[in-house]
């Protein structure tokens, strides 16, 4: 199976292609020129992996939360490609991508925290036991000040200056997104999450955003 992965939840665009057992990566820090940038980047990774567009079997997409504009552009591109090639999309939560790639570094109750804007973050809580995890509650937005003494392990995606404010005695780590984890999760959950029902597929915005 050949899967194209798109991670566009932040200002960095990550792409990967799983071609048989080999994984090819590409990233760009200039996602602000969104639609045009994704097109050119996909062309580059297809050439890099020696894959034709018609050989792609599915698209793995990080569904958020994250940057409002970047998520919309990434999802819109994935939908267009899905319609053109008649292939499914496998949406994966950005929280789960971060947790999956760092699960060996924490144990017990863990909060995955993603920086949003100002002093606002997104947070989702999980219970971890060895290499398995269970969702404790639905994600929500919080102010950093509300989480300074959070009595859970913290996996944080954001600026180091904010990370330093988490001053509990738990196991706190600052991380970046791992595109390979998006690919692995999409393969592991392919049958469960794959969809061609694009009307009901949208980024996981948390807060007051309304999808038009």
Buried (B, 14 or more C-beta within 10 A) or exposed (E): EBBBBBBBBBBBBBBBBBBEEEBBBBBBEEBEEBEEBBEEBBEBBBEBBEBEEEBBBBBBBBBBBBBBEBBBBBBBBBBEBBEEBEBBBBBBBBBBBBBBBBBEEBBEBBBBBBBBEEEEBBBBBBBBEEEEBEBEEEBEBBEBEEBEEBEBBBBBBBEEEBBEEBEBEBBBBBBEBBBBBBBBBBBEBBEEBBEEEBEEBBBBBBEEEEEE
